[in-house]
Amino acid sequence: MGVVVYVDQDDPQEDVLCEAACVLGSCGVLVMPTDSVYGIGCAATPENSAHGRIFSIKHRDRGQTLPWLVADVADLVRYGRDVPSWAKDLAREHWPGALTLVVWASSEVPPEYRAQNGTIALRVPDSNLVRELVRRVGPLATTSANTHGEDAATSGAGVERRIVAEADLMLDAGPAPVGVVSTIVDATGSLPRILRQGAIMIAPHA
């Protein structure tokens, strides 16, 4: 549809929050800013048709899974299970922020959002806008708002016009404050394993 609404990511306007929450709650696809880069996502609800649309818009293999954006540190143990103490410490230190933790998915994660090995990637973004949307509609299944294999967009103007046109709504907050993808850490074992070094530097065995 190509609808673009401008928003303050730190202090989002109530009417924008309502519009975005309505789109997400109606099985819509939303392009949104985060602290790191711009993302494209949907409400992580069972059998949400928007979930499949995101893969089509990104030209991404359906065999991959989408990370979840959640609202609070407590969501790590709500949507993850058997989370090691070191991962909880990392979350307390770096959330909200550009750190994604891959954990074993709890029973609250619908099967279609789990990786084949039973994991889910979780992040609390340093974005009042996104966290408030999560509190209104639940976790958001998201990925970077770009064609698969292309560079992630770090500003609203940098999001491909094709992606804007194929989404139901885009929220434009200008440049993302960090402008670098999140660091991804595998937290399924006794020690951290860095899957992607991004905005936050994590020592592999710290």
C-alpha positions as CSV (number, residue, x, y, z in Angstrom):
1,M,0.0,0.0,0.0
2,G,2.9,2.3,0.6
3,V,1.4,4.3,3.5
4,V,4.1,6.2,5.4
5,V,3.6,7.9,8.8
6,Y,6.2,9.9,10.5
7,V,6.8,9.2,14.2
8,D,9.1,10.1,17.1
9,Q,10.7,6.8,18.2
10,D,11.5,8.1,21.7
11,D,8.1,9.7,22.3
12,P,5.7,8.1,19.9
13,Q,2.4,9.9,19.2
14,E,-0.7,8.1,20.5
15,D,-2.5,8.2,17.2
16,V,0.5,6.6,15.4
17,L,0.6,3.9,18.1
18,C,-3.1,3.2,17.6
19,E,-2.8,3.0,13.8
20,A,0.2,0.8,13.9
21,A,-1.3,-1.5,16.6
22,C,-4.5,-1.8,14.5
23,V,-2.4,-2.8,11.4
24,L,-0.6,-5.4,13.4
25,G,-3.7,-6.7,15.1
26,S,-5.4,-7.1,11.7
27,C,-2.7,-9.4,10.3
28,G,-0.8,-6.6,8.7
29,V,2.8,-6.1,7.8
30,L,4.6,-3.1,9.4
31,V,7.9,-1.5,8.5
32,M,9.3,0.2,11.6
33,P,12.4,1.8,13.0
34,T,14.4,0.2,15.8
35,D,17.5,1.4,17.7
36,S,19.7,-0.6,15.3
37,V,18.2,-0.7,11.8
38,Y,14.8,-0.6,10.2
39,G,12.7,-3.8,10.4
40,I,9.7,-5.4,8.8
41,G,7.4,-7.4,11.0
42,C,4.1,-8.7,12.1
43,A,2.3,-9.7,15.3
44,A,3.7,-13.1,16.3
45,T,0.3,-14.7,16.6
46,P,-0.6,-18.3,15.5
47,E,-1.5,-18.7,11.8
48,N,-1.0,-15.0,11.1
49,S,-1.0,-14.6,7.3
50,A,1.3,-11.6,7.6
51,H,4.1,-14.0,8.7
52,G,4.4,-15.6,5.3
53,R,4.0,-12.2,3.5
54,I,7.2,-11.0,5.2
55,F,9.2,-13.8,3.6
56,S,7.7,-13.0,0.2
57,I,8.4,-9.3,0.5
58,K,12.0,-9.9,1.6
59,H,12.6,-12.7,-1.0
60,R,13.7,-14.8,1.9
61,D,13.7,-18.6,2.2
62,R,10.8,-19.8,4.3
63,G,13.1,-22.4,5.9
64,Q,14.6,-19.5,8.0
65,T,12.9,-18.1,11.0
66,L,12.2,-14.5,12.2
67,P,13.5,-13.1,15.5
68,W,11.1,-11.7,18.0
69,L,11.1,-8.2,19.4
70,V,9.8,-8.2,23.0
71,A,9.2,-5.5,25.6
72,D,11.0,-6.4,28.8
73,V,13.9,-8.4,30.2
74,A,11.4,-10.7,31.9
75,D,10.3,-11.9,28.4
76,L,13.6,-13.8,28.1
77,V,12.3,-16.5,30.5
78,R,8.7,-16.2,29.4
79,Y,9.4,-17.1,25.7
80,G,12.7,-18.9,26.4
81,R,13.3,-22.0,28.6
82,D,16.3,-23.4,30.3
83,V,18.0,-20.0,29.9
84,P,21.5,-20.1,31.4
85,S,22.4,-17.6,34.1
86,W,25.1,-15.9,32.0
87,A,22.4,-15.1,29.3
88,K,20.2,-13.6,31.9
89,D,23.1,-11.4,33.0
90,L,23.7,-10.3,29.4
91,A,20.1,-9.4,29.0
92,R,20.1,-7.4,32.2
93,E,23.2,-5.6,31.1
94,H,22.4,-4.9,27.5
95,W,18.5,-4.8,27.2
96,P,17.0,-2.6,26.0
97,G,19.7,-2.6,23.3
98,A,21.1,-4.1,20.1
99,L,21.7,-7.7,21.5
100,T,19.7,-10.7,20.2
101,L,19.8,-13.9,22.3
102,V,19.0,-17.3,20.7
103,V,17.3,-19.5,23.4
104,W,15.3,-22.7,23.5
105,A,11.7,-21.7,22.8
106,S,9.1,-22.1,25.6
107,S,5.6,-23.5,25.1
108,E,4.4,-19.9,24.6
109,V,6.1,-19.7,21.2
110,P,3.8,-21.0,18.4
111,P,5.5,-23.8,16.4
112,E,5.6,-21.8,13.2
113,Y,7.9,-19.2,14.8
114,R,10.5,-21.7,16.1
115,A,13.6,-22.7,14.3
116,Q,13.8,-26.4,13.3
117,N,16.0,-27.0,16.3
118,G,13.4,-25.6,18.6
119,T,15.0,-22.2,19.3
120,I,13.8,-18.6,19.2
121,A,15.8,-15.4,18.9
122,L,14.7,-12.6,21.3
123,R,15.6,-8.9,21.6
124,V,14.4,-5.9,23.6
125,P,15.1,-2.9,21.4
126,D,16.0,0.4,22.8
127,S,12.9,2.0,21.2
128,N,10.0,3.3,23.2
129,L,7.9,3.0,20.0
130,V,8.5,-0.7,19.4
131,R,8.3,-1.7,23.1
132,E,4.9,0.1,23.4
133,L,3.6,-1.7,20.3
134,V,4.7,-5.0,21.8
135,R,2.9,-4.2,25.0
136,R,-0.3,-3.6,23.0
137,V,-0.2,-6.5,20.5
138,G,2.4,-9.0,21.9
139,P,5.8,-10.0,20.5
140,L,6.7,-8.9,16.9
141,A,8.2,-11.3,14.5
142,T,10.7,-9.2,12.6
143,T,13.7,-9.1,10.3
144,S,15.6,-6.2,8.7
145,A,13.6,-4.3,6.1
146,N,15.6,-5.1,3.0
147,T,15.7,-7.6,0.2
148,H,17.5,-10.7,1.5
149,G,21.2,-10.4,1.0
150,E,21.1,-6.6,0.7
151,D,22.4,-4.1,3.3
152,A,20.0,-3.3,6.1
153,A,18.4,0.2,6.0
154,T,19.5,2.5,8.7
155,S,17.0,5.3,8.0
156,G,13.5,5.6,6.7
157,A,14.8,7.1,3.5
158,G,17.0,4.0,3.0
159,V,14.2,1.5,3.0
160,E,13.6,0.2,-0.5
161,R,10.5,1.7,-2.1
162,R,9.4,-1.8,-3.2
163,I,9.3,-2.9,0.4
164,V,7.4,0.2,1.5
165,A,4.9,-0.4,-1.3
166,E,4.3,-4.0,-0.4
167,A,3.9,-3.4,3.4
168,D,0.6,-2.2,4.9
169,L,2.2,0.7,6.8
170,M,5.7,2.2,7.3
171,L,6.7,4.2,10.4
172,D,9.5,6.6,9.5
173,A,11.5,8.0,12.4
174,G,14.5,9.2,10.4
175,P,17.9,7.7,11.1
176,A,18.2,4.8,13.5
177,P,20.2,6.0,16.5
178,V,22.7,3.0,16.4
179,G,22.7,2.3,12.7
180,V,24.3,-1.1,13.1
181,V,22.7,-4.5,13.2
182,S,22.4,-6.3,16.6
183,T,24.9,-8.7,17.9
184,I,23.5,-12.3,18.0
185,V,24.5,-14.7,20.7
186,D,23.6,-18.4,20.9
187,A,22.5,-18.9,24.5
188,T,21.5,-22.5,24.3
189,G,24.7,-23.8,25.9
190,S,26.9,-23.4,29.0
191,L,29.0,-20.7,27.2
192,P,28.1,-17.8,24.8
193,R,28.6,-18.5,21.1
194,I,28.7,-15.4,18.9
195,L,26.7,-15.9,15.7
196,R,27.0,-12.3,14.5
197,Q,29.1,-9.5,15.9
198,G,27.2,-6.3,15.6
199,A,26.6,-3.1,17.6
200,I,27.5,-4.7,21.0
201,M,30.9,-6.3,21.5
202,I,30.5,-9.6,23.4
203,A,33.5,-11.7,24.4
204,P,32.9,-15.4,23.3
205,H,33.6,-16.8,26.7
206,A,32.8,-14.0,29.0
